[in-house]
Amino acid sequence: MFHNWEHVDSLSLCIYNVPKLGTKSMAMRLLGRDKLEKLVDIEPSCKRWSDLWSTEIAKSYWKSKEEVEKQFPTVINLKDKVYLFQVSNTNFKVETIIDFSKLVVLITSIKGNVDEY
């Protein structure tokens, strides 16, 4: 039997090894990537940041806000579960909801100078 098959997750577009039956995947799932694509359409210089940030999120396994703040020291915790990530060298911020119990990061909006995307 093969235990190291790769599986493509169509929602988060990440490739990861399928765990053995009865085990849990220990990585955050990033939902709402379409909002990052809109950001890159508006500001193409954000592409590299978006790719790197998405990869970091997909490799993370956070159990608390302290772990998020340790990995991303500039993150702002607005209120319970709501976090703002600064897009480097821009005035944009990615607003997310993080559910630690479900290992999910949901991008809710992109905040900028003029409009929300």
N, C-alpha and C positions, 0 to 999 in steps of 0.2 A: 504494500500500500504506500502511496506517496503522501508525505506529510508537509511538503514544502511548496505546494502549489501557490501561484500568485493569483490574487483576486483583485479586480478593479472595482472600486466602489464608485458607482455612477453619480452619487450625490456629491461626494467630496473630491472625486477624481484622484484619489490617492491609491497607490499600489502598495499592498502590504501582504505579508504572509498570513494565510488563513491559520488561526490557532487550532490546536487539537480540540476535539470535541470536549465540551465541558469547561473550557477555559475562556476567559474574557480578553478582548483586545484592550491593551493598556495604552491607548493614545487618544488624544482629543480629536473630535470630528469637527471640521470647519464647515459651517453651512452659511449660505448667502454670498457665495463667491461672485455672483453676478454683479454685486455692488462694487467689488474691487475692479471688475472689468470696466464698469462705467467710469470709475476713478481714472483708470489708465487711458480711457478714451479722452477724458477731459484734460488730463495731465500725463502725457506719455513718459515723462521722466520718472514717474512712480512705478513703472513696470518692474524694475529690479527689486525695489523695496517690497512690492506686493508679492512677488515670487518668493523672496527670502522669508518674509513674515509668514506667509501661508505654510511654507515648509517647516518653520519653527513651531508653529501651532500644531501641525499634524504630527510632529515628533514629541510633543509635550504630553505629560501626564500630571495634571495639576489636581491637588486635593484641597487647596485653600487659596485665598487671595494673597497670602504671604508668598506662596510659590510663584504666582504670576508676577508679583512685584519684584521678586528676586531675579527672575528671568528678564523682565522688562521694567527696569527701574523708573522709566518715565511714564508708565501707565497711570491713569487716573481712575480711581474707583469712585464713580459718581454716587451710587447708592447700591443697595443689595443686588448683586449679580450684574450690574451695569458698569462697563469699563470703556474708557477711551484710550486708544493707542495712537500716538502721534506718528504721522507719516513723515519720515525724516526729510529735512530741508524743504518743507512745504508748510502751508497753513492748514492742511487737511488733517482730520482725525477720523479714525475708524471706530464707530460706536458698536459695542458688542454686548451680548448677554452671555454670561458663562454659567453653565450648570455643571458644577463639579461632580455631582452624584451621577449624572448621565454622560459625563465626559464630552460635553458639547459646547462649542463656541459658535454663537449665531451672530452674524454681522447684521445689525439692524439698520444702520445708515452710515453715510459718509458726511461728516461735518466739514464745512469750509467757510470761507469768508462771506460769500454771497448767498449761496443756496445750500440746501441739504440734498444729497443725492441718494 
